[in-house]
Amino acid sequence: MDKKIFGERLKYLMDLFDETTYSLAKTLGLSAPTISRYTRGEMEPKTTTIQVLSEYFNVAVEWLNGDNVGMYPQTDSSQLLDSSFDTELAIFNEISYDLPIFSNKKDEKSKLTVNSENLNKWGAVFALRIQDESMSPTLMSGDIAVIKMSTKIKSDRLIALHVNRSPLMIRKIVKYQNKILLQPHNLAYDSQIFDIKKDQIHVIGHVVYAKRQTEYFFNEI
């Protein structure tokens, strides 16, 4: 493996997903100085550590090792150069403000299958199950949204953010002067206005994909 590239890619993931050397060390059962040495390319991690990191961040072991492959794992290891395979993403039911994203509890019963060509185009993402109807009909309760990590705010995007330590929410955002307006798509929910200088606004990313699973029962008579 290439220690330098491994360190750069680990640091990239940590920065994107708000991991510190201390939080990641606690997750892995290692010391913070060890994590720091990894990110600086000074120390080669054990194979078991690389495997745990790849599962934690949902990225390919080969990519972490520094190989010239896509960021996400493939379902068939014989297709390393194929961009048309599918990849499974872990699904989170809630993202807490106080935890790094991947330290939140994952849905143990289901995963989201996404084409890896899209994943490689999007970059770093995670999947979140929608818990309410605030963004209905665009995003309905039970839908699974894929969120691309980004701090940019654009009016045509559905933004994922924390406000004043709230769990992660998704809203359309209108920014003007020192204020931001959070607009739900469902008219039954109220818009909210926050002050950028007074309130804690933590933008995580924006929605790039959503999947809806609908079940119907029909009259048998």
C-alpha positions as a Markdown table, in Angstrom:
| # | Residue | x | y | z |
|---|---|---|---|---|
| 1 | Met | 0.0 | 0.0 | 0.0 |
| 2 | Asp | 1.0 | 3.7 | -0.4 |
| 3 | Lys | 1.1 | 5.2 | 3.1 |
| 4 | Lys | 1.1 | 8.7 | 1.8 |
| 5 | Ile | -2.0 | 8.3 | -0.3 |
| 6 | Phe | -3.7 | 6.3 | 2.4 |
| 7 | Gly | -3.1 | 9.1 | 4.8 |
| 8 | Glu | -4.4 | 11.8 | 2.4 |
| 9 | Arg | -7.5 | 9.8 | 1.7 |
| 10 | Leu | -8.2 | 9.1 | 5.4 |
| 11 | Lys | -7.7 | 12.8 | 6.2 |
| 12 | Tyr | -10.1 | 13.7 | 3.3 |
| 13 | Leu | -12.8 | 11.4 | 4.8 |
| 14 | Met | -12.3 | 12.7 | 8.3 |
| 15 | Asp | -12.6 | 16.3 | 7.1 |
| 16 | Leu | -15.7 | 15.6 | 5.1 |
| 17 | Phe | -17.5 | 13.8 | 7.8 |
| 18 | Asp | -16.5 | 15.9 | 10.8 |
| 19 | Glu | -14.3 | 13.2 | 12.4 |
| 20 | Thr | -11.4 | 14.3 | 14.7 |
| 21 | Thr | -8.4 | 12.2 | 15.5 |
| 22 | Tyr | -10.0 | 11.7 | 19.0 |
| 23 | Ser | -13.5 | 10.6 | 17.7 |
| 24 | Leu | -12.0 | 8.2 | 15.2 |
| 25 | Ala | -9.5 | 6.8 | 17.7 |
| 26 | Lys | -12.4 | 6.1 | 20.1 |
| 27 | Thr | -14.4 | 4.3 | 17.3 |
| 28 | Leu | -11.4 | 2.2 | 16.3 |
| 29 | Gly | -10.0 | 1.6 | 19.8 |
| 30 | Leu | -6.7 | 3.2 | 18.9 |
| 31 | Ser | -4.9 | 6.3 | 20.2 |
| 32 | Ala | -5.3 | 9.7 | 18.7 |
| 33 | Pro | -1.5 | 10.0 | 18.0 |
| 34 | Thr | -1.8 | 6.7 | 15.9 |
| 35 | Ile | -4.5 | 8.3 | 13.8 |
| 36 | Ser | -2.4 | 11.4 | 13.3 |
| 37 | Arg | 0.5 | 9.3 | 12.2 |
| 38 | Tyr | -1.8 | 7.5 | 9.7 |
| 39 | Thr | -3.0 | 10.8 | 8.2 |
| 40 | Arg | 0.6 | 12.1 | 7.9 |
| 41 | Gly | 1.7 | 9.0 | 6.1 |
| 42 | Glu | 4.2 | 8.1 | 8.8 |
| 43 | Met | 2.7 | 4.7 | 9.8 |
| 44 | Glu | 1.2 | 1.8 | 7.8 |
| 45 | Pro | -2.0 | 0.5 | 9.4 |
| 46 | Lys | -2.8 | -3.1 | 9.9 |
| 47 | Thr | -4.9 | -4.9 | 7.3 |
| 48 | Thr | -7.7 | -5.3 | 9.9 |
| 49 | Thr | -7.6 | -1.6 | 10.6 |
| 50 | Ile | -8.0 | -0.8 | 6.9 |
| 51 | Gln | -10.9 | -3.2 | 6.7 |
| 52 | Val | -12.7 | -1.5 | 9.7 |
| 53 | Leu | -12.1 | 1.9 | 8.2 |
| 54 | Ser | -13.5 | 0.9 | 4.8 |
| 55 | Glu | -16.6 | -0.5 | 6.5 |
| 56 | Tyr | -17.0 | 2.5 | 8.7 |
| 57 | Phe | -16.8 | 5.1 | 5.9 |
| 58 | Asn | -18.4 | 2.8 | 3.3 |
| 59 | Val | -15.5 | 3.0 | 0.9 |
| 60 | Ala | -13.4 | 0.5 | -1.0 |
| 61 | Val | -10.4 | -1.1 | 0.7 |
| 62 | Glu | -8.5 | -0.8 | -2.5 |
| 63 | Trp | -9.2 | 3.0 | -2.7 |
| 64 | Leu | -8.1 | 3.5 | 0.9 |
| 65 | Asn | -4.9 | 1.6 | 0.1 |
| 66 | Gly | -4.0 | 4.1 | -2.6 |
| 67 | Asp | -5.0 | 2.1 | -5.7 |
| 68 | Asn | -6.4 | 3.8 | -8.8 |
| 69 | Val | -10.0 | 2.6 | -8.4 |
| 70 | Gly | -13.3 | 4.1 | -7.5 |
| 71 | Met | -14.0 | 5.3 | -4.0 |
| 72 | Tyr | -16.9 | 2.9 | -3.4 |
| 73 | Pro | -16.7 | -0.9 | -3.0 |
| 74 | Gln | -18.0 | -3.1 | -5.8 |
| 75 | Thr | -20.3 | -6.1 | -5.4 |
| 76 | Asp | -17.9 | -8.2 | -7.6 |
| 77 | Ser | -14.2 | -7.8 | -7.0 |
| 78 | Ser | -13.4 | -9.1 | -10.5 |
| 79 | Gln | -14.9 | -5.9 | -12.0 |
| 80 | Leu | -12.4 | -3.4 | -10.6 |
| 81 | Leu | -12.4 | -1.4 | -13.9 |
| 82 | Asp | -16.1 | -1.6 | -14.5 |
| 83 | Ser | -18.1 | 1.5 | -13.7 |
| 84 | Ser | -21.5 | -0.1 | -14.1 |
| 85 | Phe | -21.7 | -2.2 | -11.0 |
| 86 | Asp | -23.9 | -1.6 | -7.9 |
| 87 | Thr | -22.8 | -0.5 | -4.5 |
| 88 | Glu | -24.7 | -0.8 | -1.2 |
| 89 | Leu | -24.8 | 2.2 | 1.1 |
| 90 | Ala | -25.6 | 2.1 | 4.8 |
| 91 | Ile | -28.8 | 4.0 | 5.7 |
| 92 | Phe | -29.1 | 6.3 | 8.7 |
| 93 | Asn | -32.5 | 7.0 | 10.3 |
| 94 | Glu | -31.2 | 10.2 | 12.0 |
| 95 | Ile | -28.0 | 12.2 | 12.0 |
| 96 | Ser | -27.3 | 13.9 | 15.4 |
| 97 | Tyr | -25.5 | 17.2 | 15.6 |
| 98 | Asp | -23.3 | 15.9 | 18.4 |
| 99 | Leu | -21.9 | 12.9 | 16.6 |
| 100 | Pro | -19.7 | 12.4 | 13.5 |
| 101 | Ile | -22.0 | 11.2 | 10.7 |
| 102 | Phe | -20.8 | 7.6 | 10.6 |
| 103 | Ser | -21.0 | 7.3 | 14.4 |
| 104 | Asn | -24.8 | 7.6 | 14.2 |
| 105 | Lys | -26.8 | 4.3 | 14.3 |
| 106 | Lys | -27.2 | 2.6 | 11.0 |
| 107 | Asp | -30.3 | 0.7 | 9.9 |
| 108 | Glu | -29.3 | -2.9 | 10.5 |
| 109 | Lys | -32.2 | -4.3 | 8.4 |
| 110 | Ser | -31.7 | -2.6 | 5.1 |
| 111 | Lys | -29.2 | -0.9 | 2.7 |
| 112 | Leu | -29.6 | 1.3 | -0.4 |
| 113 | Thr | -28.3 | -0.1 | -3.7 |
| 114 | Val | -27.0 | 2.6 | -6.0 |
| 115 | Asn | -25.2 | 2.5 | -9.3 |
| 116 | Ser | -21.5 | 3.1 | -8.6 |
| 117 | Glu | -21.0 | 5.2 | -11.8 |
| 118 | Asn | -23.3 | 7.8 | -10.1 |
| 119 | Leu | -21.5 | 7.4 | -6.7 |
| 120 | Asn | -18.1 | 8.1 | -8.3 |
| 121 | Lys | -19.6 | 11.1 | -10.0 |
| 122 | Trp | -21.1 | 12.4 | -6.7 |
| 123 | Gly | -18.1 | 11.8 | -4.5 |
| 124 | Ala | -18.5 | 11.5 | -0.7 |
| 125 | Val | -22.2 | 10.8 | 0.2 |
| 126 | Phe | -24.3 | 9.1 | 2.8 |
| 127 | Ala | -27.9 | 7.8 | 2.8 |
| 128 | Leu | -30.7 | 9.1 | 5.1 |
| 129 | Arg | -34.2 | 7.8 | 5.6 |
| 130 | Ile | -36.8 | 10.6 | 5.7 |
| 131 | Gln | -38.7 | 10.6 | 8.9 |
| 132 | Asp | -41.5 | 13.2 | 8.3 |
| 133 | Glu | -43.7 | 14.8 | 5.6 |
| 134 | Ser | -42.1 | 18.3 | 5.8 |
| 135 | Met | -40.6 | 18.0 | 2.2 |
| 136 | Ser | -43.6 | 16.1 | 0.8 |
| 137 | Pro | -44.4 | 15.5 | -2.1 |
| 138 | Thr | -40.7 | 15.8 | -3.1 |
| 139 | Leu | -39.4 | 13.7 | -0.2 |
| 140 | Met | -41.9 | 11.7 | 1.7 |
| 141 | Ser | -41.7 | 9.8 | 5.0 |
| 142 | Gly | -39.8 | 6.5 | 4.4 |
| 143 | Asp | -38.0 | 7.8 | 1.3 |
| 144 | Ile | -34.2 | 7.3 | 1.3 |
| 145 | Ala | -32.2 | 10.4 | 0.2 |
| 146 | Val | -28.6 | 10.3 | -0.8 |
| 147 | Ile | -26.8 | 13.4 | 0.4 |
| 148 | Lys | -23.6 | 14.7 | -1.2 |
| 149 | Met | -21.2 | 16.3 | 1.3 |
| 150 | Ser | -20.9 | 20.1 | 0.5 |
| 151 | Thr | -21.1 | 23.3 | 2.4 |
| 152 | Lys | -22.4 | 25.4 | -0.6 |
| 153 | Ile | -25.9 | 26.8 | -0.5 |
| 154 | Lys | -27.8 | 27.1 | -3.8 |
| 155 | Ser | -31.4 | 28.0 | -4.0 |
| 156 | Asp | -32.2 | 25.2 | -6.5 |
| 157 | Arg | -30.9 | 22.5 | -4.2 |
| 158 | Leu | -32.4 | 20.6 | -1.2 |
| 159 | Ile | -30.0 | 21.4 | 1.6 |
| 160 | Ala | -29.2 | 19.1 | 4.5 |
| 161 | Leu | -28.3 | 21.1 | 7.6 |
| 162 | His | -28.3 | 21.3 | 11.4 |
| 163 | Val | -29.7 | 24.5 | 13.0 |
| 164 | Asn | -28.9 | 25.2 | 16.7 |
| 165 | Arg | -27.8 | 21.6 | 17.3 |
| 166 | Ser | -31.0 | 20.0 | 15.8 |
| 167 | Pro | -30.9 | 16.6 | 14.2 |
| 168 | Leu | -30.1 | 16.8 | 10.5 |
| 169 | Met | -33.0 | 18.3 | 8.4 |
| 170 | Ile | -33.6 | 18.8 | 4.7 |
| 171 | Arg | -35.0 | 22.1 | 3.4 |
| 172 | Lys | -35.0 | 24.5 | 0.5 |
| 173 | Ile | -32.9 | 27.5 | 1.6 |
| 174 | Val | -33.3 | 31.2 | 0.6 |
| 175 | Lys | -30.4 | 33.3 | 1.8 |
| 176 | Tyr | -30.7 | 37.1 | 2.1 |
| 177 | Gln | -28.5 | 39.6 | 4.0 |
| 178 | Asn | -27.7 | 37.9 | 7.4 |
| 179 | Lys | -30.8 | 35.7 | 7.3 |
| 180 | Ile | -31.7 | 32.3 | 5.9 |
| 181 | Leu | -35.2 | 31.1 | 5.3 |
| 182 | Leu | -35.9 | 27.4 | 5.6 |
| 183 | Gln | -38.7 | 26.4 | 3.3 |
| 184 | Pro | -40.5 | 23.0 | 3.6 |
| 185 | His | -42.2 | 21.8 | 0.5 |
| 186 | Asn | -45.3 | 20.8 | 2.5 |
| 187 | Leu | -47.6 | 23.8 | 3.1 |
| 188 | Ala | -48.7 | 22.2 | 6.3 |
| 189 | Tyr | -45.3 | 23.0 | 7.8 |
| 190 | Asp | -44.2 | 26.5 | 8.6 |
| 191 | Ser | -41.2 | 28.3 | 7.1 |
| 192 | Gln | -38.4 | 29.3 | 9.6 |
| 193 | Ile | -36.1 | 32.3 | 9.6 |
| 194 | Phe | -32.7 | 32.2 | 11.3 |
| 195 | Asp | -30.0 | 34.8 | 11.8 |
| 196 | Ile | -26.6 | 33.6 | 10.4 |
| 197 | Lys | -24.7 | 35.6 | 13.0 |
| 198 | Lys | -26.7 | 34.5 | 16.0 |
| 199 | Asp | -27.9 | 31.0 | 15.2 |
| 200 | Gln | -25.7 | 27.9 | 14.6 |
| 201 | Ile | -26.1 | 27.0 | 11.0 |
| 202 | His | -24.2 | 23.9 | 10.0 |
| 203 | Val | -24.7 | 22.9 | 6.3 |
| 204 | Ile | -23.7 | 19.3 | 5.6 |
| 205 | Gly | -24.6 | 18.8 | 1.9 |
| 206 | His | -27.4 | 18.6 | -0.6 |
| 207 | Val | -29.7 | 15.8 | -1.9 |
| 208 | Val | -28.5 | 14.3 | -5.2 |
| 209 | Tyr | -30.8 | 11.2 | -5.3 |
| 210 | Ala | -33.9 | 9.8 | -3.6 |
| 211 | Lys | -35.6 | 6.4 | -3.7 |
| 212 | Arg | -39.2 | 5.7 | -2.8 |
| 213 | Gln | -40.5 | 2.3 | -2.0 |
| 214 | Thr | -44.3 | 2.1 | -2.3 |
| 215 | Glu | -46.4 | -0.8 | -1.3 |
| 216 | Tyr | -50.1 | -1.3 | -2.5 |
| 217 | Phe | -52.8 | -3.7 | -1.3 |
| 218 | Phe | -55.8 | -4.3 | -3.7 |
| 219 | Asn | -59.2 | -5.6 | -2.9 |
| 220 | Glu | -59.3 | -9.4 | -3.5 |
| 221 | Ile | -63.0 | -9.5 | -4.2 |
